[in-house]
């Protein structure tokens, strides 16, 4: 009881419409676990009551972070229990005048989070760094993300320069292709003019000859 009174954070849900038998099967899996490990266990637990316990755990972590300024990676579930709430009794009529009793049970769940001692925190950080987790791993992953971001930026700049060079090359090719076309059109125009001149001369020549004979 003293540990409960001196706990760092707690959260309680009352009158949860789930049987205590189902809740206790889940809370036995996460008792005395660190918060991070408990969250992963509850996320992978196939039982339906795991969602309710996970929501309550998130509430307790939020209380610790906002009210006590304690990060989640320094907390563990020191106590968690489920009490039986009131049971709503009802029934259903069955065949031959029989009556089937229905009991709607409820639960009260409490989670108590406690902060690790300084020695335990140091030992956990040392184990996390040795196993590739913790602050060192986070720093390495952050450096890796920065490196990948810079590589993508360099690749984008290279692609942009390449596209710009292709645009310039296409424009130069279009200009080069347009110049001979103009020359060909000019040459065709000159040839057409020469043909018209020759045709006119050939037409005028017989007229002059006829005039001389007269």
Beta strands, then each sheet from edge to edge (+ up, - down):
strand 1: 9-16
strand 2: 75-84
strand 3: 88-93
strand 4: 99-104
strand 5: 107-115
sheet 1: 1+ 5- 2+
sheet 2: 3+ 4-
end
